[in-house]
Amino acid sequence: MTDTFEAYILDHDGDNGLAGSVQTLTADALPDEDTRIRVLYSSVNYKDALAVRDAAPIIRGEVPMSPGIDLVGRVERSDSDRFRTGDLVIGTGWGLGENVWGGYTQLAKVDSSKLVPLPDGLSAKHAMAIGTAGFTAMLSVMALEEHDARPDGGEFLVTGATGGAGSMATAILASMDFDVVASTGSDDAHAYLKDLGASRIIDRGELSEGPERPMESGRWAGAIDAVGGKTLATIIAQLKRHASVASFGNAGGHELHTTVFPFILRGVNLLGIDSNTCPNARRIVAWERLAGILASETIESMIHSVVPLEGIDDVARQMLQSGVRGRVIVRVGS
């Protein structure tokens, strides 16, 4: 009997770029990788929305292919000794949904080196509510901890706080008893951020014009920045002595204009966060930490919606046109 399954597939649309549709496929359409998975859930990140709507050159692998940079599923069989039949696994990064097939497919074949175990106590659905966004936020918190960040140190800033990674960072830090200041441009998001644990909220305009001086008054005991550009330059100028900022985003621009003074006179640290090629040993630690820190009620409160494969187009369009607050989960498995 030939395996058939459904997948959301991007393919060439004549001269109009890429277009997606849900198709019924057989197993011979899958890439030749060592671990076969029945995918349960995926998610729609902003990068996924760009790929689905062909709004940016996200897809760099051969098409037709299935996008989706996150997946969680059950191993059907594996040639690797890392996994056994029945194991629940998470896949994020390593080019999934960009260079190689991602999570918008009921049946997947994935290189076992791109997978980590689903931690005990974390459901498959909640793993995708966390997804790349929460994983990136956790890596940021870990980097801050490794540079002496502690809850009693003062206020910790999170920029882009209503975005996927920013809201996750807010929730993680608050759950660890850090004093979180959330920066946002969304006036209607204050209640949402307070519910996640932010103690104070500031308008992003306080940071977005860049610093007036190379060093300003030390305000922040640490920061997680999803914005970059002038906002990151302001944060660096406003960090307290020996404080750090973890940076992973460029929504406010990819260029950074600063001076060496905060680094050599205050000993501050700029910590780059790359969730895509993070080594697996560190990935496993991050996911175990996430399972232990975030309460199920907190994760559930951050879910915007759960959509089927057929709903990916509509939610991607909404995400790019008007934005979506909270995490969008894709129910992939039947």
Order of alpha helices (4+ residues) and beta strands (2+ residues): beta-beta-beta-alpha-beta-beta-beta-beta-alpha-beta-alpha-beta-alpha-beta-beta-alpha-beta-alpha-beta-alpha-alpha-beta-alpha-beta
